[in-house]
Amino acid sequence: ICAAAVAVIYPSAQNNLRVKPQKAHGNQPEIVQNYGKLPLAFEANRGQTASSVKFITRGNGYAMFLAGDEAVLALRSQKADIHRSPVSGRKSNEEGGDPSASARVRPARDASPPSILRMKLVGADPKAKVIGLDELPGKSNYFIGKDPKKWRTDVPNYSKVKYEKVYAGIDLIYYGSQRELEYDWTIAPGADPRAIKFEVQGAENMTLNARGDLVLRTGGGDVTLKKPVVYQSASTISPNRQSATDNRQYLAGHYTL
């Protein structure tokens, strides 16, 4: 895709990204369906991949690497053989290096390499503070090779990742389930939502469908960014003053190519 192709979200509050799931095989549809409902776990990078990556998450058919000002999606080929750590069961990276290679794939003879899709925030602060929210009880462990110095243990996992002030007055939060990744833009009063722009690299084409969703076609399948849900929120105290209600005023929102 041309690097000049830019999608703008006005003034986006919520969106989600959907990777077309693989079909269930054999007698496993219920297992796959239940797995898809599990929350995503975002691993903090503790040296298990390139230093530019802050957090890693893995869902149904993809791995995602969150860096300072870009998200890198590695879309798994259906026939690819994913090398997994025998201890944690998580996909592991034996080499480190570029984040696009961090989900180590051992392709079969007729399998294609994973498709890499990069979504870079244009004009964002590459040094924005990136933090994990809502730490999960589970830990990740990487026991790779014979050198204990290269092992990574007790790596914390979080259910959300927050980019603070990635644009002036604008925060970005990632979260979701195994089947669907979601992200929110939180825009402070007075901040300019027109600052939000991103550049897509690695897609064969980028189109808007009839519903206003942004569809990115790759060799590993379609990635759909649903039409933004945009609202202004104001909390008010109920008459009995014992609970607060969230009043949302929905606004029009769309992508601009």
C-alpha positions in Angstrom: 0.0 0.0 0.0 1.3 3.5 -0.7 2.9 5.0 2.4 1.0 8.2 1.7 -2.4 6.4 2.2 -3.7 7.7 5.5 -6.8 6.9 7.5 -8.1 9.5 9.9 -10.6 8.9 12.7 -12.8 11.9 13.7 -12.9 12.1 16.9 -12.7 8.4 17.6 -13.5 7.0 21.0 -13.7 3.3 20.3 -12.8 0.9 17.5 -11.9 -2.7 17.0 -9.8 -4.8 14.7 -10.9 -8.2 13.5 -8.8 -10.8 11.9 -10.8 -13.3 9.9 -10.7 -16.4 12.1 -9.6 -19.8 10.7 -12.2 -22.5 10.4 -12.5 -25.1 13.2 -11.5 -28.6 12.4 -12.9 -31.9 13.5 -14.9 -31.9 16.6 -13.4 -28.7 18.1 -15.9 -25.9 17.2 -17.0 -25.5 20.8 -13.5 -25.4 22.1 -12.5 -22.8 19.5 -15.6 -20.7 20.2 -14.9 -20.7 24.0 -11.3 -19.9 23.4 -12.3 -16.9 21.3 -14.1 -15.4 24.4 -11.0 -15.4 26.6 -9.4 -12.0 27.2 -6.2 -11.0 25.4 -3.1 -11.1 27.5 -0.5 -8.4 26.8 3.0 -9.6 27.7 5.5 -7.0 28.8 8.7 -7.2 26.8 11.4 -8.4 29.2 14.0 -9.2 26.5 12.1 -12.0 24.7 11.9 -9.8 21.5 13.3 -6.7 20.0 13.9 -3.8 22.4 11.6 -1.4 20.4 8.6 -3.6 21.3 6.8 -2.6 24.5 4.2 -5.4 24.7 3.2 -8.5 22.8 -0.2 -10.2 22.4 -1.3 -13.2 20.5 -4.8 -14.0 19.3 -6.6 -16.3 16.9 -4.4 -16.4 13.8 -2.1 -13.5 14.6 0.6 -12.0 16.9 0.8 -8.3 17.6 3.8 -6.3 18.7 3.2 -2.8 20.2 6.1 -0.4 19.8 6.4 3.3 20.6 4.4 4.6 17.6 3.4 1.5 15.6 1.6 -1.8 15.9 3.0 -4.7 13.9 0.6 -7.6 13.1 2.1 -11.0 12.0 -0.7 -12.9 10.4 -0.2 -16.7 10.6 -0.6 -18.9 7.5 -3.1 -21.6 8.0 -0.5 -24.3 7.1 2.3 -22.8 9.1 3.9 -24.7 12.0 4.2 -22.3 14.9 7.1 -23.3 17.2 5.9 -23.2 20.8 7.8 -23.2 24.1 7.4 -26.6 25.7 7.0 -25.0 29.1 4.5 -22.2 28.6 2.8 -23.3 25.5 3.2 -19.8 24.1 4.8 -19.0 20.8 8.4 -18.2 21.4 11.2 -16.2 19.7 14.6 -17.9 19.6 16.4 -15.1 17.7 15.1 -11.8 19.0 15.7 -9.0 16.4 13.0 -7.5 14.2 9.5 -7.6 15.8 8.0 -8.9 12.6 10.0 -12.1 13.1 9.2 -12.5 16.7 6.4 -15.0 16.2 8.8 -17.7 15.1 7.2 -19.7 12.2 8.6 -22.9 10.8 6.8 -23.1 7.4 5.9 -26.3 5.7 7.1 -26.8 2.2 3.9 -25.5 0.7 3.3 -22.8 3.4 3.8 -19.1 2.8 5.7 -17.0 5.4 3.5 -14.9 7.8 2.1 -11.7 6.4 3.3 -8.6 8.1 1.1 -5.6 8.5 2.4 -2.4 10.1 0.1 0.4 11.3 2.2 3.4 12.2 0.8 6.4 14.0 1.7 9.5 11.9 2.9 12.5 13.9 2.6 10.7 17.3 5.1 11.0 20.1 7.4 7.9 19.8 8.4 8.4 23.4 4.9 8.4 24.8 4.6 6.5 28.1 3.4 2.9 27.5 2.0 1.1 30.5 0.2 -2.2 31.2 -3.2 -2.0 33.0 -5.1 -4.6 35.0 -2.3 -7.1 35.6 -3.4 -10.7 35.1 -2.5 -13.6 37.5 -0.7 -15.6 34.9 3.0 -15.2 34.0 4.9 -16.2 30.9 8.2 -18.1 31.0 10.7 -18.6 28.2 13.2 -21.4 28.7 14.9 -21.4 25.3 18.4 -22.9 24.8 20.8 -24.1 27.4 22.1 -20.7 28.6 20.0 -19.6 31.7 21.1 -16.0 31.1 18.8 -16.0 28.0 15.8 -17.4 29.8 13.0 -15.1 30.7 10.8 -16.0 33.7 7.8 -14.4 35.5 7.0 -12.1 32.6 3.9 -10.1 33.7 0.7 -10.1 31.6 -1.9 -7.4 31.5 -5.5 -7.2 30.1 -4.9 -3.6 28.7 -2.1 -1.5 27.3 -2.2 2.3 27.5 -0.3 4.9 25.5 -0.4 8.1 27.5 -0.5 11.4 25.5 0.5 9.6 22.2 -0.9 12.8 20.7 -1.4 16.1 22.6 -4.4 15.4 25.0 -5.1 12.0 23.4 -4.5 8.5 25.0 -4.7 5.2 23.2 -5.8 2.0 25.0 -5.6 -1.6 23.5 -7.6 -4.5 24.9 -10.0 -7.2 23.7 -10.6 -11.0 23.4 -8.7 -13.8 21.6 -11.0 -13.3 18.6 -11.1 -9.5 18.4 -8.7 -6.7 19.4 -10.2 -3.4 20.4 -8.7 0.0 21.0 -10.0 3.3 22.4 -8.9 6.8 21.7 -9.6 9.0 24.7 -9.7 12.6 23.8 -9.4 15.3 26.4 -11.5 18.5 26.2 -9.8 20.9 23.8 -7.7 18.3 22.1 -7.8 18.0 18.3 -9.0 14.6 17.1 -7.8 15.4 13.6 -4.3 14.7 14.9 -5.1 11.0 14.8 -3.7 9.5 11.5 -2.1 6.2 10.7 -0.1 4.8 7.9 -0.6 1.2 6.7 2.3 -0.9 5.2 2.1 -4.5 4.1 -1.5 -4.6 2.8 -2.3 -5.5 -0.8 -5.0 -2.9 -0.8 -7.1 -0.8 1.6 -10.8 -0.1 1.0 -13.9 1.1 2.8 -16.9 -1.3 2.6 -20.6 -0.4 2.5 -20.7 -0.3 6.4 -17.8 2.2 6.6 -15.4 -0.4 7.9 -11.8 -0.2 6.7 -10.7 -3.5 5.1 -7.0 -4.3 4.7 -6.3 -7.2 2.4 -3.2 -9.3 3.0 -1.8 -12.6 2.0 -2.7 -14.0 5.4 -6.3 -12.9 5.2 -8.4 -9.8 5.6 -8.0 -7.4 8.6 -11.1 -5.3 9.3 -11.1 -2.2 11.3 -14.7 -1.5 12.1 -16.3 1.9 11.6 -15.5 4.1 14.7 -18.0 4.4 17.5 -17.8 8.0 18.6 -19.3 9.5 21.7 -19.0 12.2 24.3 -19.4 11.0 27.9 -20.6 12.9 30.9 -21.0 11.3 34.3 -23.9 12.6 36.5 -25.0 11.8 40.0 -28.4 10.1 40.3 -31.1 11.8 42.4 -30.4 9.5 45.4 -26.7 10.4 45.1 -25.7 6.8 45.6 -24.6 6.0 42.1 -23.3 7.6 39.0 -24.6 7.2 35.5 -22.7 7.6 32.2 -24.6 9.6 29.7 -23.3 9.2 26.2 -24.0 11.5 23.3 -23.2 9.6 20.1 -21.6 11.5 17.2 -20.9 10.7 13.6 -17.5 9.2 12.8 -15.8 7.7 9.8 -12.5 6.9 8.2 -11.0 9.2 5.5 -8.6 7.7 3.0 
